[in-house]
Amino acid sequence: MGALTDPAARRQAVVILTLAGLVKLAIAMTFPLGVDEAYAIAAARVFSWSFYDHPPLSFWAPVWSAQVFGESALAYRLPSLVCGLVTGAVLWKIARDLGGLRAGLWTVILWSLAPHMVFGSGLFVLPDAVLNMGGALAALALVRLVRDPSAGLGTWALGGVGLAIALGSKYQAGLIPFGVLSFMAVTGRWGWFARPGFWLATVLALTGLAPVILWNLSTDWASFAFHGPPPARRLPPANFAVVLA
């Protein structure tokens, strides 16, 4: 790569994502549905505000896609494929803002080549596809707020919508708000609490959690019991070592 200009870097990023999308499209049309994919699709055929082990967005999306495009493996996987490509584009923006044009291009290349993105959450019917996109949008908003303290409500809204998408797709997204609050504490950005944008983002984010709360209120908090600690909490050293490895 020679000296890059912003328009040239944008074109190259689009080419990379387009090629990655075509490869994923071929895989989506060829590979049969896996066990986890079939489970998510079958569970979501009967509408529910949420589900036993996951929030609803990643379950709703493939079923809605099939209602529009017809029953096929590609139709079910299309939302995950789109989310994966959007995530790559957002990561390009984040890397470009933080490290420059070359960093942005290498980020989108590595993202597109990562096996888990080619054969996993960037294509197949998995909650991680929607989670990744929502988390990336929230991260982009955070980067822009740090780089431009005077950023307007639009940037805060972007963060809130991204977090709503993440919270509506997988419970691990609950770690993102704690990460943001920890960042505020470490960097002394307590003034964000006084900004209307912070509360706008909070309200928007909670909309993604609302279906989960509604469903769990009617099921004696089944999801939280399922994901919570077991009655006898144990962490054998050998198991811990395996997890770290």
DAJO-V183922 format. One record per pair of residues at least 24 apart in sequence whose ideal C-beta (glycine too) atoms are under 10 Angstrom apart, sorted by the first residue. I is the first residue (numbers start at 1). J is the second residue. D is the distance in Angstrom with one decimal. If there is no record, write none. Layout:
i->{I/I}
j->{J/J}
d->{D/D}
//
This chain:
i->{1/1/1/1/3/3/4/4/4/4/4/5/6/6/6/8/8/9/9/9/9/9/9/9/9/10/10/10/10/10/12/12/12/12/12/12/13/13/13/13/13/13/13/13/13/13/13/13/13/14/14/14/15/16/16/16/16/16/16/16/16/17/17/17/17/17/17/17/17/17/17/18/19/20/20/20/20/20/20/20/20/20/20/20/20/20/21/21/21/21/21/21/21/21/23/23/23/24/24/24/24/24/24/24/24/24/24/24/24/25/25/25/25/25/26/27/27/27/27/27/27/27/27/28/28/28/28/28/28/28/28/28/28/28/28/29/29/29/29/30/30/31/31/31/31/31/32/33/33/33/33/33/33/33/34/34/34/34/36/36/36/36/37/37/37/37/37/37/37/37/38/38/39/40/40/40/40/40/41/41/41/41/44/48/48/48/48/49/49/49/49/49/49/49/49/49/49/50/50/50/50/50/50/50/50/50/50/50/50/50/51/51/51/51/51/51/52/52/52/52/52/52/52/52/53/53/53/53/53/53/53/54/54/54/54/54/54/54/54/54/54/54/55/55/55/55/55/55/55/55/55/55/55/55/55/55/55/55/56/56/56/56/56/56/56/57/57/57/57/57/57/57/57/57/57/57/57/57/57/57/58/58/58/58/58/58/58/58/58/58/58/58/58/59/59/59/59/60/60/60/60/61/61/61/61/61/62/62/62/63/65/73/73/76/76/77/77/77/77/77/78/78/79/79/79/79/80/80/80/80/80/80/80/80/80/80/80/80/80/81/81/81/81/82/82/83/83/83/83/83/83/83/83/83/83/83/83/83/83/84/84/84/84/84/84/84/84/84/84/84/84/84/84/85/85/85/85/85/85/86/86/86/86/86/86/87/87/87/87/87/87/87/87/87/87/87/87/87/87/88/88/88/88/88/88/88/89/89/90/90/90/90/90/90/90/90/90/90/90/91/91/91/91/92/93/93/93/93/93/93/94/94/94/94/94/94/94/95/97/97/97/97/97/98/98/98/111/121/126/126/127/127/127/127/127/127/127/128/128/128/129/129/130/130/130/130/130/130/131/131/131/131/131/131/131/131/131/131/132/132/132/132/133/133/133/133/134/134/134/134/134/134/134/134/134/134/134/134/134/134/135/135/135/135/135/135/135/135/135/135/135/135/136/136/136/137/137/137/137/137/137/138/138/138/138/138/138/138/138/138/138/138/138/138/139/139/139/139/141/141/141/142/142/142/142/142/145/145/145/145/145/145/145/146/146/146/149/149/149/149/151/151/152/153/153/153/153/153/154/154/155/155/156/156/156/156/156/156/156/156/156/156/157/157/157/157/157/158/158/159/159/159/159/159/159/159/160/160/160/160/160/160/160/160/160/160/160/160/161/161/161/161/161/162/162/162/162/163/163/163/163/163/163/163/163/164/164/164/164/164/164/164/164/164/165/165/165/165/166/166/166/167/167/167/167/167/167/167/167/168/168/168/168/168/168/168/169/171/171/171/171/171/171/172/173/173/173/174/174/176/177/177/177/180}
j->{101/102/105/106/101/102/100/101/102/104/105/101/96/101/104/101/105/92/96/100/101/102/104/105/108/92/96/101/104/105/92/101/104/105/108/109/88/89/92/93/95/96/101/104/105/107/108/109/112/89/92/108/108/88/92/105/108/109/111/112/113/84/85/86/88/89/92/108/109/111/112/85/112/81/84/85/88/108/109/111/112/113/117/118/122/123/81/82/84/85/88/112/122/123/112/118/123/77/80/81/84/85/112/117/118/119/122/123/124/74/77/78/81/123/74/73/74/77/81/118/119/123/124/72/73/74/75/76/77/78/80/81/123/124/125/72/73/74/77/73/74/73/77/119/123/124/73/62/72/73/76/77/124/125/73/124/125/126/124/125/126/127/62/73/76/77/80/124/125/126/76/125/125/76/124/125/126/127/66/71/76/125/125/211/215/218/219/210/211/212/213/214/215/216/217/218/219/168/209/210/211/212/213/214/215/216/218/219/222/223/127/211/212/215/222/223/215/216/219/222/223/225/226/227/127/170/171/222/223/226/227/126/127/130/131/168/169/170/171/212/223/227/127/130/131/166/167/168/169/170/171/173/208/209/211/212/215/223/127/168/169/208/211/212/215/83/127/129/130/131/134/164/165/166/167/168/169/170/208/211/83/121/125/126/127/128/129/130/131/165/168/169/170/125/127/130/169/130/168/169/211/125/127/129/130/169/124/125/129/125/125/124/125/124/125/123/124/125/126/129/123/125/125/129/130/133/120/121/122/123/124/125/126/127/128/129/130/132/133/122/123/124/129/129/133/121/122/123/126/128/129/130/131/132/133/134/136/165/169/111/112/117/118/120/121/122/123/124/128/129/130/132/133/111/112/117/122/123/133/129/132/133/134/136/137/111/117/121/122/128/129/130/131/132/133/134/135/136/137/112/114/117/122/132/133/136/133/136/132/133/134/135/136/137/138/139/140/158/162/132/136/139/140/136/136/137/139/140/143/144/136/137/139/140/142/143/144/143/140/143/144/146/147/143/146/147/136/170/169/170/166/168/169/170/171/172/173/169/170/172/169/170/165/166/168/169/170/173/165/166/167/168/169/170/171/172/173/176/165/166/169/170/162/165/166/169/161/162/163/164/165/166/167/168/169/170/173/176/205/208/162/163/165/166/167/169/170/172/173/175/176/179/162/165/166/161/162/163/164/165/166/162/163/164/165/166/167/173/176/177/179/180/201/205/163/176/179/180/180/197/201/176/179/180/183/201/180/189/192/195/197/198/201/183/187/189/189/191/192/195/195/197/197/195/196/197/200/201/197/200/197/201/192/195/196/197/198/199/200/201/202/204/197/200/201/203/204/201/204/197/198/200/201/202/204/205/197/198/199/200/201/202/203/204/205/206/207/208/201/204/205/207/208/201/204/205/208/201/202/204/205/206/207/208/209/201/203/204/205/206/207/208/209/210/204/205/207/208/205/208/209/205/206/207/208/209/210/211/212/205/207/208/209/210/211/212/208/209/212/223/224/226/227/227/205/208/209/209/227/205/201/202/205/205}
d->{8.9/6.4/7.0/9.2/9.4/9.8/8.2/4.3/6.2/9.0/7.5/7.8/8.3/6.5/9.6/8.2/9.7/8.5/7.2/9.1/4.1/8.0/6.2/6.0/9.7/8.7/9.2/9.0/9.1/9.9/9.8/9.1/9.3/5.8/8.5/9.3/8.3/7.2/5.0/9.2/10.0/8.6/9.2/6.7/6.3/9.2/5.1/9.1/9.9/8.5/9.5/9.5/9.9/8.0/8.7/7.5/5.3/6.0/9.0/5.7/9.5/9.4/5.5/9.3/5.4/6.2/8.1/6.4/10.0/8.9/6.7/8.7/7.6/9.8/8.2/7.1/7.0/8.5/9.2/8.3/3.8/8.1/8.0/7.7/8.1/9.8/6.9/8.8/8.4/5.3/9.1/8.9/9.7/9.8/8.5/7.0/9.3/8.4/9.0/5.4/7.0/8.1/9.1/8.6/6.7/9.1/6.6/4.8/9.7/7.4/9.2/9.1/6.9/9.0/9.9/9.8/9.8/8.7/9.2/7.3/7.3/6.2/9.0/9.2/6.4/4.9/9.2/8.7/4.4/7.5/8.5/6.0/5.9/8.2/10.0/8.0/6.8/5.0/8.8/8.3/9.4/7.0/8.8/8.5/8.7/8.1/6.7/9.7/9.8/5.5/6.8/8.4/8.5/7.5/9.9/6.5/8.1/9.1/7.6/7.3/6.5/9.4/7.7/8.3/6.8/7.7/9.1/5.8/3.9/7.5/9.3/8.4/9.0/8.7/9.7/5.2/7.8/7.9/7.7/9.7/5.8/6.5/9.6/8.8/6.5/10.0/9.7/8.6/4.4/7.7/8.9/4.8/4.1/9.0/9.5/8.2/9.8/8.9/9.7/9.7/5.2/4.7/8.4/7.3/3.5/6.9/9.7/8.6/9.4/6.8/9.9/9.8/9.2/7.6/9.6/7.8/9.2/9.9/8.1/5.9/6.2/9.9/6.3/9.9/9.1/9.7/8.6/9.3/6.9/6.1/7.6/9.7/5.1/9.9/9.7/9.7/7.4/6.1/7.3/9.3/8.1/9.7/7.6/9.1/9.3/9.3/6.8/5.0/5.7/6.5/6.8/8.2/7.7/7.8/6.9/4.9/8.8/8.2/9.9/6.4/8.3/9.7/5.2/7.4/7.8/9.8/8.0/9.9/5.1/8.9/8.5/9.2/6.7/9.1/8.9/4.1/4.5/8.8/7.6/8.5/8.9/9.7/7.6/7.0/3.9/8.0/6.8/4.6/7.4/9.9/8.2/4.6/6.9/8.8/8.0/9.7/9.0/9.6/9.0/9.8/9.3/8.2/9.8/8.4/6.7/8.8/9.9/4.9/9.8/9.7/9.6/9.6/9.1/9.1/5.5/6.0/6.2/6.0/9.7/9.0/9.8/9.8/8.0/7.2/7.5/9.8/9.3/7.1/7.1/5.7/6.0/5.9/6.6/9.5/8.6/3.7/7.7/9.6/9.5/7.3/5.6/9.1/8.1/8.7/8.6/8.4/7.8/9.6/10.0/9.1/4.3/5.5/8.8/6.8/4.3/8.7/9.5/8.9/9.1/8.7/9.0/6.0/9.0/9.2/7.0/3.1/6.2/9.7/9.5/5.8/9.9/7.3/7.8/9.8/9.0/9.8/7.8/9.9/9.2/9.7/9.1/5.2/10.0/7.9/8.4/7.4/8.2/8.8/7.3/9.9/8.0/9.5/9.5/4.7/4.7/9.0/8.3/4.8/8.6/6.1/9.8/7.7/7.8/9.4/9.6/8.7/9.7/8.8/9.2/7.3/9.9/9.3/4.1/5.9/9.7/7.8/5.4/10.0/8.6/9.1/5.8/8.4/8.5/10.0/8.9/9.9/9.9/5.9/8.5/9.2/7.2/9.9/6.0/5.3/9.2/5.5/9.2/9.7/8.1/5.6/7.3/9.7/6.5/6.5/9.7/8.5/9.8/9.9/9.6/9.0/10.0/9.7/5.1/4.2/8.9/8.8/9.4/8.0/6.7/8.8/8.0/9.7/6.2/7.6/7.5/3.7/7.5/9.5/8.1/5.3/9.1/9.2/4.5/4.3/9.4/6.8/5.8/9.5/9.9/8.4/8.9/9.4/7.8/6.4/8.0/8.4/8.1/4.9/6.6/7.2/3.2/3.2/7.5/7.6/6.3/9.0/6.7/8.5/9.6/7.7/6.9/8.1/8.4/4.9/10.0/9.3/9.4/9.1/6.7/9.5/6.1/9.8/7.2/9.7/9.0/6.6/2.9/8.1/9.5/6.9/8.2/3.6/4.7/9.1/8.4/6.5/9.8/8.8/6.0/9.2/9.5/8.0/8.7/8.3/10.0/8.5/9.5/9.7/9.9/9.7/7.7/9.5/9.1/6.6/7.5/10.0/9.9/8.7/7.9/9.4/8.3/9.5/9.5/8.6/8.1/8.3/8.8/8.9/9.4/9.7/9.8/7.8/7.4/9.3/7.0/5.1/6.0/9.1/8.9/10.0/7.2/9.0/9.2/7.6/8.1/3.1/6.6/8.7/5.3/4.5/9.3/8.5/7.7/6.1/6.8/9.9/6.3/8.4/9.3/8.5/9.2/9.2/4.8/9.6/8.2/7.9/8.7/9.3/9.4/6.2/3.5/6.9/7.0/2.9/4.9/8.7/8.3/8.9/8.5/5.6/8.2/8.8/8.4/9.1/9.0/8.4/9.3/7.1/8.7/7.4/3.9/9.0/9.7/6.7/9.1/9.3/9.4/5.4/5.1/7.5/5.1/3.1/7.7/9.0/10.0/9.3/10.0/6.1/8.5/7.1/10.0/6.3/8.0/8.8/3.9/4.7/9.3/9.7/7.5/9.7/8.2/3.8/7.2/8.6/6.7/7.4/8.1/10.0/8.2/7.4/8.7/9.6/5.7/9.5/9.4/8.1/9.0/8.5/9.7/8.8/9.9/8.6/7.3/9.9}
//
